[in-house]
Amino acid sequence: MTNPSDLSRSISELLSTLDRSDAKGDTEAASLQGVGEAADGMVRVVALAGGQIESVWIDPKLMRSPSERLAEEIRTATNAALTNLRSALADAAAAPDTRAMLEQLRELQRSAVPQLQGLIDTLGSVQARLSTGGRP
């Protein structure tokens, strides 16, 4: 039979792991980025989760193009980076809500472990009485 202190320790370890995972997830979400390219890789834009553009790289050969073409390629790469970023954010949002899971496990630890200990104590008493020929 599982000892309630073992169950409590297992739940505590799980809570600790989820806490670390939750903190890591917050950091990873903040560092998400989207990358977009245009003009066969001659324009590259990197967009950050806060809606900022981190970088714009333009191949020097493309700089000889008419300004209208250059502007269009930058717009295309920027839109691609933003689309890529939205996709990455949606994937991150689809991850399970570890904060809610943590709270549910904490509540389980607070309530179930003492109840389990009481049940085990009662079963132990019944077993002791039965082994001595007494009534349950």
C-alpha positions in Angstrom: 0.0 0.0 0.0 1.3 3.5 -0.8 2.4 5.5 2.2 0.7 9.0 2.3 4.1 10.6 2.9 5.4 9.0 -0.3 2.4 10.3 -2.2 2.9 13.8 -0.7 6.6 13.7 -1.6 5.7 12.6 -5.2 3.2 15.4 -5.5 5.7 17.9 -4.1 8.3 16.8 -6.7 5.7 17.1 -9.5 4.8 20.6 -8.3 8.5 21.6 -8.2 9.0 20.3 -11.8 5.9 22.1 -13.0 7.0 25.3 -11.3 10.3 25.2 -13.1 8.5 24.3 -16.4 6.1 27.2 -16.0 9.0 29.7 -15.4 10.8 28.3 -18.4 7.7 28.6 -20.5 7.3 32.3 -19.6 10.9 33.0 -20.7 10.5 31.0 -23.9 7.2 32.9 -24.8 9.0 36.2 -24.3 11.8 35.1 -26.6 9.6 34.0 -29.5 10.4 35.5 -32.8 9.2 35.3 -36.4 11.4 35.3 -39.4 10.4 36.3 -42.9 12.3 36.5 -46.2 11.6 38.0 -49.6 13.4 38.4 -53.0 14.8 34.9 -52.8 16.4 35.5 -49.4 17.9 38.9 -50.3 15.7 40.5 -47.6 15.3 39.0 -44.2 13.2 40.5 -41.3 13.0 39.2 -37.7 10.0 40.2 -35.6 9.8 39.9 -31.8 6.8 38.8 -29.6 6.2 42.4 -28.4 5.4 43.5 -32.0 8.9 45.0 -32.5 11.1 44.4 -35.5 14.4 43.1 -34.3 16.3 43.3 -37.5 16.1 44.0 -41.2 18.8 42.6 -43.5 19.1 43.6 -47.2 21.6 42.1 -49.6 23.7 44.9 -50.9 22.9 43.7 -54.5 19.2 44.5 -54.0 20.1 48.1 -53.0 20.6 48.8 -56.7 16.9 48.0 -57.4 14.3 50.8 -57.8 13.0 52.0 -54.4 9.5 50.8 -55.2 10.8 47.2 -55.6 13.0 47.5 -52.5 10.0 48.8 -50.4 7.8 46.0 -51.7 10.3 43.3 -50.8 10.8 44.7 -47.3 7.0 44.8 -46.8 6.7 41.2 -48.0 9.5 40.0 -45.7 8.0 41.9 -42.7 4.5 40.5 -43.3 6.0 37.0 -43.6 7.9 37.6 -40.3 4.8 38.7 -38.5 2.8 35.8 -39.9 5.5 33.4 -38.7 5.5 35.1 -35.3 1.7 34.8 -34.9 2.0 31.1 -35.7 4.7 30.6 -33.1 2.6 32.5 -30.5 -0.4 30.4 -31.3 1.6 27.2 -30.9 2.9 28.5 -27.5 -0.6 29.4 -26.4 -1.8 25.9 -27.2 0.5 24.5 -24.5 -1.3 23.3 -21.3 -1.9 25.9 -18.6 0.7 24.8 -16.1 -0.4 27.4 -13.5 -3.8 25.9 -13.3 -2.4 22.4 -13.1 -0.1 23.6 -10.3 -2.9 25.0 -8.3 -5.0 21.8 -8.7 -2.1 19.7 -7.6 -1.5 21.9 -4.6 -5.2 21.6 -3.6 -4.9 17.8 -4.1 -1.9 17.7 -1.8 -3.6 19.8 0.8 -6.8 17.8 0.9 -6.2 14.3 -0.3 -3.1 13.4 1.5 -4.6 13.9 5.0 -7.7 12.1 4.0 -5.7 9.2 2.6 -3.7 9.0 5.9 -7.0 8.8 7.8 -8.2 6.0 5.5 -5.0 4.0 5.8 -5.1 4.4 9.6 -8.7 3.1 9.7 -7.9 0.2 7.4 -4.9 -0.6 9.6 -7.2 -0.7 12.7 -9.7 -2.9 10.9 -7.0 -5.3 9.7 -5.5 -5.5 13.3 -8.9 -6.3 14.7 -9.6 -8.9 12.1 -6.2 -10.6 12.6 -7.0 -10.9 16.4 -10.4 -12.4 15.7 -12.3 -9.2 16.6 -15.1 -7.6 14.8 -14.3 -4.9 12.3 
